[in-house]
Amino acid sequence: MATVSIVYRKDKLNKKGEAPVHFRIIKDRKINYISSGIMIPEDNWDVKKNCIKSKHPNSARFNSFLANKFTELQDQVFEHDTVTKSLTTRQLRDKIYGKKPSDFFAFADEAIELYLKDGKIGTYDKNCSIIKKLKDYMNGNTLAFQDITPEFLTKYEKHLKEHHKNSTNTVHKDFKFIRKLFNDAYSQDLIEHQIIPFNKYKMKTEKTQRTYLTEEELLQIENFPATPGTRLELHRDMFVFASSAGGLRVSDMLQLQWKHFDGQHINFTIMKTGTQLSIKVPNKGIEIIEKYKPKKPNKNAFIFPLLPANINLDDARELDTAISRATAYINKNLKIIADKLEIEKKISFHISRHTFATRALRKGISIDKVSKLMGHAAIRETQVYAKIVSSELDKAMDIFNE
């Protein structure tokens, strides 16, 4: 016989210190939970009485709701045990609350909006683009989670490649976000696990080559004769700096202020991950930084003055737009430098990041330290560079076969 109880899920406390109230069903030693939709602070839950304390502004209404739904659930579980013997936890919940809409686009739009609220403009724009392509494919028709089957994904993959000319890796990025939405919907108990198409559909990827500069090529760029005081000189110096000092992303480089530099280290928060990082700047980097030191000290001035001095760094959209414009300008000038130096590799600022990683590993810095310096979330992100260096060493040893 199944048992039903009301439980406060302290194990699911969020950042606000709130946790959900669930109905727990135990049968044959298996536990299932059904969300009540109520979230309350931990100190508002009465452990002894197993209800919401009276100090909560909605305690009477919430407790009445929980009691009514608890009774309904007990009745449904009794029917399940004695009559149908086949209802799933999902079906039990639907019988009590009514079937929740499974509109994929509505769920996706809400999820994407959270990125905008968190100020993650780049991620917001990227995911908006992913869902817009899918909406265009549906041509104004609705799309339920259940409609996205392995067969649907196979047809949509073909559409992306033929209509949008998307590469295999671009399709993979699109599908990664769609898969995330399915996983989020499942974790929120909105869909059943068996309808997730990625249980059977295998996403494909293609190996890509990481472009990086050799020491000789980097030295060529460093010695490129740019006119002093020009943007070309500044962009060149920024690239050389990043290739020597941690492979900083352009978004972080542009936001570096003099208050982030203590004479030896740059101490800042990585824009992409929100983690704090401190990097000791090597002599080459110090030399470049000192070159741009203002005559009149201003701790809030940008070290590499490309963003508008009066920019509102708290306005995520304004900041993202300014960074995008500056990055495009930098990449344009780096291409000019590469063309004049007859470097055939496709150069962009991000190549400085790859260049630092391979340089650091060649110089004997351990992979875990390189990973921390680059602010990687996981060491596997750094391992691709270790493979590059290892491949170079293999080629170097081939000389003994000649």
Sequence and secondary structure as in RCSB ss.txt:
>XXXX:A:sequence
MATVSIVYRKDKLNKKGEAPVHFRIIKDRKINYISSGIMIPEDNWDVKKNCIKSKHPNSARFNSFLANKFTELQD
QVFEHDTVTKSLTTRQLRDKIYGKKPSDFFAFADEAIELYLKDGKIGTYDKNCSIIKKLKDYMNGNTLAFQDITP
EFLTKYEKHLKEHHKNSTNTVHKDFKFIRKLFNDAYSQDLIEHQIIPFNKYKMKTEKTQRTYLTEEELLQIENFP
ATPGTRLELHRDMFVFASSAGGLRVSDMLQLQWKHFDGQHINFTIMKTGTQLSIKVPNKGIEIIEKYKPKKPNKN
AFIFPLLPANINLDDARELDTAISRATAYINKNLKIIADKLEIEKKISFHISRHTFATRALRKGISIDKVSKLMG
HAAIRETQVYAKIVSSELDKAMDIFNE
>XXXX:A:secstr
  EEEEEE GGG  TTSEEEEEEEEEETTEEEEEEEEEEEEGGGEETTTTEE TTSTTHHHHHHHHHHHHHHHHH
HHHHIIIII    HHHHHHHHH     BHHHHHHHHHHHHHHTT HHHHHHHHHHHHHHHHHHTT   BGGG  H
HHHHHHHHHHHHHS   HHHHHHHHHHHHHHHHHHHHTTSS GGG GGGT              HHHHHHHHT  
  TTSHHHHHHHHHHHHHHTTT  HHHHHH BGGGB SSEEEEE TTT  EEEEE  HHHHHHHHHT  SS  TT
SBSS  S TT  TT HHHHHHHHHHHHHHHHHHHHHHHHHTT  S   TTHHHHHHHHHHHHTT  HHHHHHHTT
 SSTHHHHHHHHHHHHHHHHHHGGGG 
